[in-house]
Amino acid sequence: MGREAAVVKLFYAPPSPFVRKVCICLDETGQADAVERVDAMGTPLDSGTIPVAHNPLGKIPCLLLEDGQAIYDSRNITRYLDARAGGRLYPEGDGLWRTLTLESTADGVLDAAVLMVYERRCRPEAIVSEDWLAGQWSKVTRALDAIERDWMDHLEGPLDMGVIATGVALEYLDFRHPDRPWRPGRDRLAAWQAEFSRRPSMTATVPRDMAVGRG
């Protein structure tokens, strides 16, 4: 690791799928005990306890280093942590672009799914847009269709952050959108998810409110 600054704190909330990606990366790279985890909660309407002094966007996860530098956005954090551990989850060469593209696809599923949660959580019921919710869900279904069609060989190959992000995205859909089943017509993806969900880093990072019920 050379002269890199040590990781000091991870500002996080266990229900966040983007936080979960980072926690799985920590587990898979042997760094789970390298950070102090600090609870931080907020919404698009109120940053709450999220440390805006470190991330002015008011989002988690946010990684704080020993030298005071903050790294935010889950993809930046996982790239940093993986490089710090020797670079196992982002391959070198042309394979990197495939990993990054799958990770972006899975993160896009999460973006749409999280926005659907906020649409109902942050707006008065009278002005919730069902058309907007349907539009976000269409992004989810198109992405999952593409993964089922084009990415199963990658998912069934070596572990990388694209694979991890996909596993997190699928479990988040079960967590927050159980009334919108994604498995019908996607048998290979459903079978893969059932197996991947048993991975120790996945079972170790089940969000706290997911473990006791849907939040």
Buried (B, 14 or more C-beta within 10 A) or exposed (E): EEEEEEBBBBBBBBBBBBBBBBBBBBBBBEBBEBBEBBEBBBEEEEBEBBBBEBBEEBBBBBBBBEEEEBBBBBBEBBBBBBBBBEEBBBBEEEBEEBBBBBBBBBBBBBBBBBBBBEBEEEEEEEEEEEEEBEEBBEBBBBBBBEBBEEBBEBBEEEBBBBBBBBBBBBBBBBBBBEEBEBBEEBEBBBEBBEEBBEBEBBEEBBBEEBEEEEE
